[in-house]
């Protein structure tokens, strides 16, 4: 089975990294608690006068590189591989990619090892990538073709209104990925 795994907010905790950096840099500014996030793009959860600051923080040097891993994600991917599955990191770069692309490669190398950077698929259109499953927090994934994969929604507060697809967390991933095998 080919399993495509998104990075941001699936393997790397983008929301936690954003909130921790935001509170460190702007301790007196309004912030959105993690469980109250409702928008896929985090700056859209904030009042208009703060959106540019959020956007800039997400695109700043070192932001992606220093994101903490999602608890259980690295171990889950390694277990999938040990069971013979072909796991690929299927990720999109941020809109401003000056730092993001290199930092995604560095992040994978740190948490999985140098050979795993060859498993990165960087694309703005995930529908073009062949696979059996795509584990991704994005609520809707659209592109130019009908995808070959089933979209498994990685559970996050901003996608809880999605009820028409299977969901997983790293704590219960086996129940979803190995279902029916």
C-alpha positions in Angstrom: 0.0 0.0 0.0 1.2 3.5 -0.8 0.5 5.8 2.1 1.0 9.6 1.5 1.4 11.6 4.7 1.1 15.4 4.9 3.6 17.2 7.0 2.1 20.5 8.5 -0.4 19.8 11.2 -0.1 16.0 10.5 3.5 15.1 11.3 4.8 18.6 12.3 2.7 20.5 14.9 2.3 23.7 12.9 -0.5 25.0 15.3 1.5 24.4 18.4 4.6 26.0 16.9 2.7 29.0 15.8 1.0 29.5 19.1 4.3 29.2 21.1 6.1 31.6 18.8 3.2 34.0 18.8 3.0 34.1 22.6 6.8 34.5 22.9 7.0 37.3 20.3 3.8 39.1 21.1 2.9 38.2 24.7 0.3 41.0 25.0 -1.5 40.3 21.8 -4.7 38.3 21.4 -4.2 34.6 20.5 -6.5 31.8 19.5 -6.3 28.8 21.7 -5.5 25.6 19.8 -8.9 24.0 20.4 -10.7 27.1 19.1 -9.0 27.1 15.7 -11.6 26.9 12.9 -9.7 27.9 9.7 -7.2 25.8 7.8 -5.1 28.9 7.2 -4.3 30.1 10.7 -4.1 33.8 10.0 -7.8 33.7 9.0 -8.7 32.8 12.6 -7.3 36.2 13.8 -8.7 39.7 13.7 -7.8 41.5 10.5 -5.3 43.8 12.2 -3.2 40.8 13.3 -3.4 38.7 10.1 -0.3 40.1 8.5 1.8 39.4 11.7 0.5 35.7 11.8 1.2 35.3 8.1 4.8 36.7 8.5 5.5 34.5 11.4 4.5 31.3 9.6 6.8 32.3 6.7 9.7 33.4 8.8 13.2 31.8 8.8 13.3 28.8 11.1 9.6 28.5 11.7 9.0 25.2 9.7 12.4 23.8 10.7 11.7 24.2 14.4 8.1 22.8 14.5 7.7 20.1 17.1 6.6 16.7 15.9 3.0 15.5 16.5 3.1 13.0 19.3 3.2 9.5 17.9 3.6 10.5 14.3 7.2 9.6 13.7 6.7 6.2 15.4 3.5 5.6 13.3 5.3 6.2 10.0 8.2 4.0 11.0 5.8 1.2 11.9 4.0 1.6 8.6 7.3 1.2 6.8 8.2 -1.8 9.0 5.0 -3.5 7.9 6.0 -3.1 4.3 4.0 -0.1 3.3 5.5 2.5 1.0 5.2 5.8 2.9 5.8 9.1 1.2 5.7 12.6 2.7 3.3 14.5 0.4 3.5 18.2 1.3 2.9 21.6 -0.1 5.1 24.6 0.4 3.8 27.7 2.0 2.9 30.6 -0.4 6.2 32.3 0.3 8.7 29.5 0.0 12.0 31.2 0.7 12.7 29.2 3.8 9.8 26.6 3.8 11.1 24.1 1.2 14.6 23.7 2.6 13.2 23.6 6.2 10.8 20.8 5.3 13.7 18.7 4.0 15.7 19.5 7.2 12.7 18.6 9.4 12.3 15.2 7.7 16.1 14.6 8.0 16.1 15.4 11.7 13.2 13.2 12.7 13.5 10.3 10.2 17.1 10.4 8.9 18.9 11.5 5.7 17.6 8.6 3.5 14.0 9.7 4.1 14.4 13.0 2.3 14.1 11.0 -0.9 10.5 10.2 0.2 9.4 13.8 0.1 6.9 14.8 -2.6 6.5 18.5 -2.8 3.5 19.6 -4.8 0.7 22.2 -4.8 -1.7 19.7 -6.3 -1.8 16.4 -4.3 -4.4 15.0 -6.7 -1.6 14.4 -9.2 0.2 12.0 -6.8 -0.6 8.3 -7.0 -1.3 6.5 -3.7 -3.8 4.4 -1.8 -4.3 6.7 1.3 -3.5 10.4 1.9 -3.4 11.3 5.6 -3.9 15.1 5.7 -5.4 17.7 8.0 -6.7 19.9 5.1 -10.5 19.6 5.1 -10.9 19.7 1.3 -8.2 18.7 -1.2 -8.9 19.7 -4.8 -6.9 19.6 -7.9 -7.0 19.0 -11.6 -7.6 15.2 -11.5 -9.7 12.8 -9.5 -7.2 11.4 -6.9 -6.3 7.7 -6.7 -6.1 7.9 -3.0 -8.6 8.0 -0.2 -8.4 11.1 1.9 -8.0 10.2 5.5 -8.6 13.3 7.6 -6.0 13.8 10.4 -8.1 15.2 13.2 -7.5 18.8 14.1 -9.9 21.5 15.5 -10.1 23.3 12.2 -11.5 20.2 10.4 -14.0 18.8 12.9 -16.9 19.8 10.7 -15.8 17.2 8.1 -17.9 14.1 8.7 -18.0 12.4 5.3 -14.5 10.8 5.5 -12.6 8.5 7.8 -10.5 10.3 10.4 -7.4 9.4 12.4 -5.1 10.5 15.1 -1.7 9.0 15.7 -3.0 7.4 18.9 -5.5 5.4 16.9 -4.0 5.2 13.4 -3.8 1.4 13.2 -7.6 1.1 13.4 -7.9 3.2 10.2 -4.8 2.3 8.2 -4.9 -1.4 8.8 -8.7 -1.7 8.6 -9.7 -4.5 6.3 -6.2 -5.9 6.0 
